[in-house]
């Protein structure tokens, strides 16, 4: 039986970042709702969003192979990933 993987919610915030030339530029901070890992990327385009997803995947402190989604993709999220549960995560289907 094949199971559909549930996504992990990522919250994006636009922020000001300092580039290698010392200039302030627009950027994104992405925070994983499961473990609170935060990463940043320069720019605010779809490519910057995707780069944040890649960084979260590469830097996951629990070495999980997660599928990440932002607030707009909540149909793919379960209650645990949305932060709605109050206890420990149960077994995954």
N, CA, C and O atoms as CSV, one atom per row, in Angstrom:
chain,resi,resn,atom,element,x,y,z
A,1,UNK,N,N,0.851,-1.184,0.000
A,1,UNK,CA,C,0.000,0.000,0.000
A,1,UNK,C,C,0.885,1.233,0.000
A,1,UNK,O,O,1.815,1.327,0.801
A,2,UNK,N,N,0.614,2.161,-0.872
A,2,UNK,CA,C,1.409,3.367,-0.994
A,2,UNK,C,C,0.754,4.492,-0.214
A,2,UNK,O,O,-0.449,4.724,-0.333
A,3,UNK,N,N,1.553,5.192,0.586
A,3,UNK,CA,C,1.036,6.278,1.407
A,3,UNK,C,C,1.461,7.616,0.838
A,3,UNK,O,O,2.578,7.763,0.341
A,4,UNK,N,N,0.582,8.576,0.910
A,4,UNK,CA,C,0.885,9.928,0.467
A,4,UNK,C,C,1.614,10.661,1.583
A,4,UNK,O,O,1.145,10.687,2.720
A,5,UNK,N,N,2.749,11.251,1.268
A,5,UNK,CA,C,3.490,12.013,2.264
A,5,UNK,C,C,2.773,13.319,2.554
A,5,UNK,O,O,2.267,13.983,1.649
A,6,UNK,N,N,2.736,13.672,3.816
A,6,UNK,CA,C,2.161,14.947,4.209
A,6,UNK,C,C,3.256,16.009,4.219
A,6,UNK,O,O,4.421,15.710,4.479
A,7,UNK,N,N,2.881,17.211,3.943
A,7,UNK,CA,C,3.841,18.308,3.892
A,7,UNK,C,C,4.047,18.909,5.278
A,7,UNK,O,O,3.204,18.784,6.166
A,8,UNK,N,N,5.173,19.553,5.432
A,8,UNK,CA,C,5.496,20.295,6.648
A,8,UNK,C,C,5.334,21.783,6.320
A,8,UNK,O,O,5.855,22.267,5.315
A,9,UNK,N,N,4.612,22.491,7.173
A,9,UNK,CA,C,4.349,23.903,6.944
A,9,UNK,C,C,5.606,24.734,7.132
A,9,UNK,O,O,6.345,24.551,8.099
A,10,UNK,N,N,5.840,25.646,6.201
A,10,UNK,CA,C,6.916,26.621,6.287
A,10,UNK,C,C,6.280,28.002,6.280
A,10,UNK,O,O,5.454,28.313,5.422
A,11,UNK,N,N,6.673,28.825,7.241
A,11,UNK,CA,C,6.172,30.193,7.327
A,11,UNK,C,C,7.232,31.121,6.747
A,11,UNK,O,O,8.385,31.102,7.177
A,12,UNK,N,N,6.839,31.931,5.774
A,12,UNK,CA,C,7.752,32.878,5.133
A,12,UNK,C,C,7.488,34.285,5.645
A,12,UNK,O,O,6.343,34.698,5.832
A,13,UNK,N,N,8.578,35.009,5.865
A,13,UNK,CA,C,8.496,36.426,6.226
A,13,UNK,C,C,9.480,37.196,5.364
A,13,UNK,O,O,10.632,36.792,5.208
A,14,UNK,N,N,9.018,38.307,4.806
A,14,UNK,CA,C,9.947,39.173,4.083
A,14,UNK,C,C,10.785,39.921,5.107
A,14,UNK,O,O,10.287,40.340,6.152
A,15,UNK,N,N,12.070,40.081,4.789
A,15,UNK,CA,C,12.997,40.715,5.721
A,15,UNK,C,C,14.068,41.456,4.949
A,15,UNK,O,O,14.224,41.259,3.744
A,16,UNK,N,N,14.795,42.297,5.635
A,16,UNK,CA,C,15.947,42.981,5.051
A,16,UNK,C,C,17.195,42.183,5.395
A,16,UNK,O,O,17.418,41.839,6.556
A,17,UNK,N,N,18.009,41.888,4.387
A,17,UNK,CA,C,19.257,41.160,4.580
A,17,UNK,C,C,20.416,42.022,4.113
A,17,UNK,O,O,20.233,42.927,3.299
A,18,UNK,N,N,21.590,41.750,4.617
A,18,UNK,CA,C,22.801,42.462,4.204
A,18,UNK,C,C,23.558,41.554,3.238
A,18,UNK,O,O,23.911,40.428,3.588
A,19,UNK,N,N,23.809,42.048,2.015
A,19,UNK,CA,C,24.534,41.225,1.051
A,19,UNK,C,C,26.045,41.354,1.261
A,19,UNK,O,O,26.497,42.059,2.163
A,20,UNK,N,N,26.825,40.661,0.414
A,20,UNK,CA,C,28.277,40.639,0.573
A,20,UNK,C,C,28.935,42.003,0.357
A,20,UNK,O,O,30.095,42.191,0.725
A,21,UNK,N,N,28.212,42.952,-0.233
A,21,UNK,CA,C,28.720,44.309,-0.422
A,21,UNK,C,C,28.293,45.252,0.703
A,21,UNK,O,O,28.571,46.450,0.646
A,22,UNK,N,N,27.624,44.721,1.718
A,22,UNK,CA,C,27.181,45.529,2.842
A,22,UNK,C,C,25.906,46.309,2.594
A,22,UNK,O,O,25.554,47.184,3.385
A,23,UNK,N,N,25.213,46.012,1.518
A,23,UNK,CA,C,23.965,46.707,1.193
A,23,UNK,C,C,22.766,45.931,1.703
A,23,UNK,O,O,22.764,44.701,1.733
A,24,UNK,N,N,21.733,46.688,2.108
A,24,UNK,CA,C,20.471,46.057,2.496
A,24,UNK,C,C,19.699,45.663,1.250
A,24,UNK,O,O,19.545,46.456,0.321
A,25,UNK,N,N,19.214,44.425,1.242
A,25,UNK,CA,C,18.417,43.927,0.126
A,25,UNK,C,C,17.212,43.179,0.685
A,25,UNK,O,O,17.233,42.710,1.823
A,26,UNK,N,N,16.170,43.074,-0.120
A,26,UNK,CA,C,14.990,42.310,0.264
A,26,UNK,C,C,15.328,40.829,0.274
A,26,UNK,O,O,16.096,40.347,-0.559
A,27,UNK,N,N,14.754,40.126,1.212
A,27,UNK,CA,C,14.974,38.687,1.289
A,27,UNK,C,C,13.830,38.011,2.002
A,27,UNK,O,O,12.853,38.649,2.396
A,28,UNK,N,N,13.966,36.708,2.162
A,28,UNK,CA,C,12.966,35.892,2.837
A,28,UNK,C,C,13.604,35.141,3.988
A,28,UNK,O,O,14.743,34.681,3.901
A,29,UNK,N,N,12.851,35.026,5.064
A,29,UNK,CA,C,13.195,34.093,6.128
A,29,UNK,C,C,12.113,33.033,6.138
A,29,UNK,O,O,10.925,33.348,6.213
A,30,UNK,N,N,12.523,31.783,6.063
A,30,UNK,CA,C,11.594,30.656,6.076
A,30,UNK,C,C,11.818,29.860,7.352
A,30,UNK,O,O,12.948,29.496,7.676
A,31,UNK,N,N,10.730,29.592,8.076
A,31,UNK,CA,C,10.820,28.860,9.344
A,31,UNK,C,C,9.968,27.608,9.264
A,31,UNK,O,O,8.785,27.666,8.927
A,32,UNK,N,N,10.581,26.476,9.577
A,32,UNK,CA,C,9.885,25.194,9.617
A,32,UNK,C,C,9.016,25.150,10.869
A,32,UNK,O,O,9.511,25.374,11.974
A,33,UNK,N,N,7.716,24.861,10.708
A,33,UNK,CA,C,6.807,24.793,11.852
A,33,UNK,C,C,7.000,23.540,12.685
A,33,UNK,O,O,6.545,23.485,13.827
A,34,UNK,N,N,7.664,22.535,12.138
A,34,UNK,CA,C,7.872,21.298,12.882
A,34,UNK,C,C,9.034,21.444,13.865
A,34,UNK,O,O,8.926,20.997,15.007
A,35,UNK,N,N,10.152,22.066,13.442
A,35,UNK,CA,C,11.346,22.103,14.305
A,35,UNK,C,C,11.881,23.507,14.560
A,35,UNK,O,O,12.854,23.662,15.297
A,36,UNK,N,N,11.273,24.531,13.970
A,36,UNK,CA,C,11.674,25.932,14.124
A,36,UNK,C,C,13.005,26.280,13.472
A,36,UNK,O,O,13.560,27.340,13.758
A,37,UNK,N,N,13.533,25.420,12.604
A,37,UNK,CA,C,14.728,25.781,11.841
A,37,UNK,C,C,14.380,26.956,10.940
A,37,UNK,O,O,13.357,26.928,10.257
A,38,UNK,N,N,15.215,27.983,10.930
A,38,UNK,CA,C,14.996,29.154,10.086
A,38,UNK,C,C,16.170,29.307,9.120
A,38,UNK,O,O,17.329,29.174,9.512
A,39,UNK,N,N,15.858,29.584,7.863
A,39,UNK,CA,C,16.864,29.839,6.837
A,39,UNK,C,C,16.491,31.126,6.119
A,39,UNK,O,O,15.344,31.569,6.182
A,40,UNK,N,N,17.457,31.723,5.440
A,40,UNK,CA,C,17.192,32.957,4.701
A,40,UNK,C,C,17.695,32.824,3.268
A,40,UNK,O,O,18.594,32.038,2.970
A,41,UNK,N,N,17.083,33.622,2.390
A,41,UNK,CA,C,17.481,33.680,0.985
A,41,UNK,C,C,17.321,35.110,0.502
A,41,UNK,O,O,16.407,35.818,0.925
A,42,UNK,N,N,18.203,35.529,-0.379
A,42,UNK,CA,C,18.070,36.846,-0.992
A,42,UNK,C,C,16.934,36.811,-2.001
A,42,UNK,O,O,16.719,35.802,-2.672
A,43,UNK,N,N,16.202,37.931,-2.105
A,43,UNK,CA,C,15.104,38.035,-3.052
A,43,UNK,C,C,13.795,37.543,-2.462
A,43,UNK,O,O,13.767,36.928,-1.396
A,44,UNK,N,N,12.705,37.828,-3.179
A,44,UNK,CA,C,11.379,37.429,-2.713
A,44,UNK,C,C,10.594,36.695,-3.806
A,44,UNK,O,O,9.379,36.528,-3.694
A,45,UNK,N,N,11.272,36.270,-4.834
A,45,UNK,CA,C,10.610,35.609,-5.962
A,45,UNK,C,C,10.300,34.151,-5.640
A,45,UNK,O,O,10.655,33.645,-4.575
A,46,UNK,N,N,9.635,33.491,-6.575
A,46,UNK,CA,C,9.355,32.065,-6.426
A,46,UNK,C,C,10.655,31.272,-6.314
A,46,UNK,O,O,10.716,30.276,-5.594
A,47,UNK,N,N,11.688,31.708,-7.019
A,47,UNK,CA,C,12.984,31.030,-6.935
A,47,UNK,C,C,13.559,31.124,-5.522
A,47,UNK,O,O,14.178,30.174,-5.043
A,48,UNK,N,N,13.363,32.251,-4.856
A,48,UNK,CA,C,13.830,32.407,-3.475
A,48,UNK,C,C,13.059,31.496,-2.530
A,48,UNK,O,O,13.643,30.911,-1.618
A,49,UNK,N,N,11.753,31.372,-2.743
A,49,UNK,CA,C,10.947,30.436,-1.954
A,49,UNK,C,C,11.470,29.007,-2.130
A,49,UNK,O,O,11.658,28.279,-1.155
A,50,UNK,N,N,11.698,28.623,-3.374
A,50,UNK,CA,C,12.185,27.270,-3.652
A,50,UNK,C,C,13.557,27.036,-3.035
A,50,UNK,O,O,13.830,25.952,-2.521
A,51,UNK,N,N,14.423,28.047,-3.084
A,51,UNK,CA,C,15.748,27.919,-2.479
A,51,UNK,C,C,15.627,27.698,-0.973
A,51,UNK,O,O,16.382,26.908,-0.405
A,52,UNK,N,N,14.696,28.379,-0.323
A,52,UNK,CA,C,14.470,28.167,1.113
A,52,UNK,C,C,14.024,26.732,1.383
A,52,UNK,O,O,14.483,26.115,2.344
A,53,UNK,N,N,13.127,26.192,0.540
A,53,UNK,CA,C,12.712,24.799,0.705
A,53,UNK,C,C,13.917,23.860,0.609
A,53,UNK,O,O,14.029,22.908,1.381
A,54,UNK,N,N,14.809,24.127,-0.333
A,54,UNK,CA,C,16.011,23.306,-0.504
A,54,UNK,C,C,16.903,23.398,0.722
A,54,UNK,O,O,17.397,22.382,1.212
A,55,UNK,N,N,17.115,24.627,1.227
A,55,UNK,CA,C,17.950,24.805,2.417
A,55,UNK,C,C,17.360,24.085,3.620
A,55,UNK,O,O,18.092,23.452,4.381
A,56,UNK,N,N,16.050,24.172,3.801
A,56,UNK,CA,C,15.405,23.470,4.916
A,56,UNK,C,C,15.613,21.965,4.798
A,56,UNK,O,O,15.899,21.289,5.786
A,57,UNK,N,N,15.469,21.454,3.593
A,57,UNK,CA,C,15.670,20.021,3.372
A,57,UNK,C,C,17.112,19.626,3.700
A,57,UNK,O,O,17.339,18.622,4.375
A,58,UNK,N,N,18.074,20.398,3.234
A,58,UNK,CA,C,19.483,20.084,3.443
A,58,UNK,C,C,19.918,20.237,4.895
A,58,UNK,O,O,20.782,19.496,5.364
A,59,UNK,N,N,19.328,21.189,5.609
A,59,UNK,CA,C,19.787,21.516,6.956
A,59,UNK,C,C,18.895,20.971,8.064
A,59,UNK,O,O,19.080,21.327,9.227
A,60,UNK,N,N,17.935,20.120,7.731
A,60,UNK,CA,C,17.020,19.579,8.739
A,60,UNK,C,C,17.817,18.955,9.885
A,60,UNK,O,O,18.595,18.028,9.656
A,61,UNK,N,N,17.635,19.450,11.123
A,61,UNK,CA,C,18.407,18.926,12.246
A,61,UNK,C,C,18.059,17.480,12.608
A,61,UNK,O,O,18.818,16.816,13.313
A,62,UNK,N,N,16.917,16.997,12.129
A,62,UNK,CA,C,16.488,15.628,12.408
A,62,UNK,C,C,16.753,14.696,11.227
A,62,UNK,O,O,16.394,13.518,11.261
A,63,UNK,N,N,17.387,15.238,10.177
A,63,UNK,CA,C,17.736,14.470,8.970
A,63,UNK,C,C,16.510,13.805,8.351
A,63,UNK,O,O,16.585,12.688,7.838
A,64,UNK,N,N,15.377,14.513,8.409
A,64,UNK,CA,C,14.148,13.998,7.816
A,64,UNK,C,C,14.097,14.341,6.335
A,64,UNK,O,O,14.694,15.322,5.894
A,65,UNK,N,N,13.392,13.540,5.587
A,65,UNK,CA,C,13.222,13.748,4.154
A,65,UNK,C,C,11.839,14.340,3.926
A,65,UNK,O,O,10.955,13.668,3.393
A,66,UNK,N,N,11.646,15.596,4.328
A,66,UNK,CA,C,10.331,16.228,4.328
A,66,UNK,C,C,9.977,16.851,2.986
A,66,UNK,O,O,10.846,17.225,2.199
A,67,UNK,N,N,8.680,16.947,2.753
A,67,UNK,CA,C,8.119,17.769,1.688
A,67,UNK,C,C,7.613,19.027,2.377
A,67,UNK,O,O,6.818,18.942,3.313
A,68,UNK,N,N,8.060,20.182,1.930
A,68,UNK,CA,C,7.699,21.445,2.575
A,68,UNK,C,C,6.662,22.185,1.740
A,68,UNK,O,O,6.671,22.110,0.511
A,69,UNK,N,N,5.767,22.902,2.420
A,69,UNK,CA,C,4.738,23.696,1.760
A,69,UNK,C,C,4.533,24.983,2.545
A,69,UNK,O,O,4.741,25.026,3.758
A,70,UNK,N,N,4.124,26.023,1.846
A,70,UNK,CA,C,3.834,27.272,2.544
A,70,UNK,C,C,2.349,27.351,2.880
A,70,UNK,O,O,1.596,26.407,2.637
A,71,UNK,N,N,1.939,28.475,3.436
A,71,UNK,CA,C,0.559,28.644,3.902
A,71,UNK,C,C,-0.463,28.424,2.797
A,71,UNK,O,O,-1.600,28.042,3.077
A,72,UNK,N,N,-0.083,28.657,1.560
A,72,UNK,CA,C,-1.026,28.546,0.454
A,72,UNK,C,C,-1.322,27.108,0.073
A,72,UNK,O,O,-2.287,26.839,-0.642
A,73,UNK,N,N,-0.492,26.173,0.549
A,73,UNK,CA,C,-0.647,24.767,0.193
A,73,UNK,C,C,-1.180,23.943,1.354
A,73,UNK,O,O,-0.815,22.774,1.477
A,74,UNK,N,N,-2.023,24.498,2.207
A,74,UNK,CA,C,-2.427,23.808,3.427
A,74,UNK,C,C,-3.304,22.583,3.186
A,74,UNK,O,O,-3.543,21.828,4.128
A,75,UNK,N,N,-3.790,22.352,1.979
A,75,UNK,CA,C,-4.548,21.132,1.706
A,75,UNK,C,C,-3.675,19.893,1.868
A,75,UNK,O,O,-4.188,18.803,2.122
A,76,UNK,N,N,-2.364,20.050,1.725
A,76,UNK,CA,C,-1.435,18.930,1.837
A,76,UNK,C,C,-0.926,18.733,3.256
A,76,UNK,O,O,-0.101,17.850,3.494
A,77,UNK,N,N,-1.395,19.528,4.194
A,77,UNK,CA,C,-0.862,19.485,5.550
A,77,UNK,C,C,-1.814,18.775,6.491
A,77,UNK,O,O,-3.033,18.898,6.370
A,78,UNK,N,N,-1.247,18.029,7.433
A,78,UNK,CA,C,-2.097,17.420,8.450
A,78,UNK,C,C,-2.070,18.292,9.709
A,78,UNK,O,O,-1.337,19.280,9.760
A,79,UNK,N,N,-2.863,17.934,10.723
A,79,UNK,CA,C,-2.973,18.767,11.920
A,79,UNK,C,C,-1.637,18.938,12.632
A,79,UNK,O,O,-1.353,20.020,13.146
A,80,UNK,N,N,-0.807,17.890,12.674
A,80,UNK,CA,C,0.496,18.009,13.343
A,80,UNK,C,C,1.356,19.052,12.632
A,80,UNK,O,O,1.965,19.901,13.283
A,81,UNK,N,N,1.410,18.992,11.308
A,81,UNK,CA,C,2.252,19.902,10.560
A,81,UNK,C,C,1.763,21.342,10.634
A,81,UNK,O,O,2.553,22.273,10.482
A,82,UNK,N,N,0.474,21.531,10.867
A,82,UNK,CA,C,-0.058,22.876,11.017
A,82,UNK,C,C,0.144,23.413,12.428
A,82,UNK,O,O,-0.174,24.572,12.694
A,83,UNK,N,N,0.660,22.603,13.326
A,83,UNK,CA,C,0.885,23.038,14.691
A,83,UNK,C,C,-0.380,23.049,15.520
A,83,UNK,O,O,-0.455,23.756,16.525
A,84,UNK,N,N,-1.384,22.272,15.113
A,84,UNK,CA,C,-2.665,22.285,15.818
A,84,UNK,C,C,-2.756,21.246,16.920
A,84,UNK,O,O,-3.675,21.296,17.737
A,85,UNK,N,N,-1.822,20.309,16.960
A,85,UNK,CA,C,-1.929,19.288,17.999
A,85,UNK,C,C,-1.284,19.798,19.283
A,85,UNK,O,O,-0.504,20.750,19.259
A,86,UNK,N,N,-1.606,19.178,20.370
A,86,UNK,CA,C,-1.066,19.617,21.657
A,86,UNK,C,C,-0.146,18.577,22.276
A,86,UNK,O,O,0.450,18.828,23.324
A,87,UNK,N,N,-0.021,17.434,21.655
A,87,UNK,CA,C,0.836,16.386,22.208
A,87,UNK,C,C,1.905,15.986,21.225
A,87,UNK,O,O,2.198,16.689,20.258
A,88,UNK,N,N,2.474,14.837,21.503
A,88,UNK,CA,C,3.509,14.306,20.634
A,88,UNK,C,C,2.882,13.800,19.347
A,88,UNK,O,O,1.714,13.411,19.324
A,89,UNK,N,N,3.674,13.808,18.266
A,89,UNK,CA,C,3.123,13.282,17.013
A,89,UNK,C,C,2.875,11.786,17.141
A,89,UNK,O,O,3.656,11.061,17.758
A,90,UNK,N,N,1.785,11.344,16.553
A,90,UNK,CA,C,1.470,9.927,16.559
A,90,UNK,C,C,2.180,9.237,15.417
A,90,UNK,O,O,2.924,9.870,14.668
A,91,UNK,N,N,1.960,7.965,15.284
A,91,UNK,CA,C,2.601,7.235,14.177
A,91,UNK,C,C,2.084,7.757,12.839
A,91,UNK,O,O,0.905,8.076,12.685
A,92,UNK,N,N,2.974,7.832,11.906
A,92,UNK,CA,C,2.599,8.292,10.558
A,92,UNK,C,C,2.016,7.139,9.769
A,92,UNK,O,O,2.495,6.008,9.857
A,93,UNK,N,N,0.987,7.426,9.000
A,93,UNK,CA,C,0.375,6.388,8.152
A,93,UNK,C,C,1.263,6.107,6.968
A,93,UNK,O,O,0.930,5.265,6.133
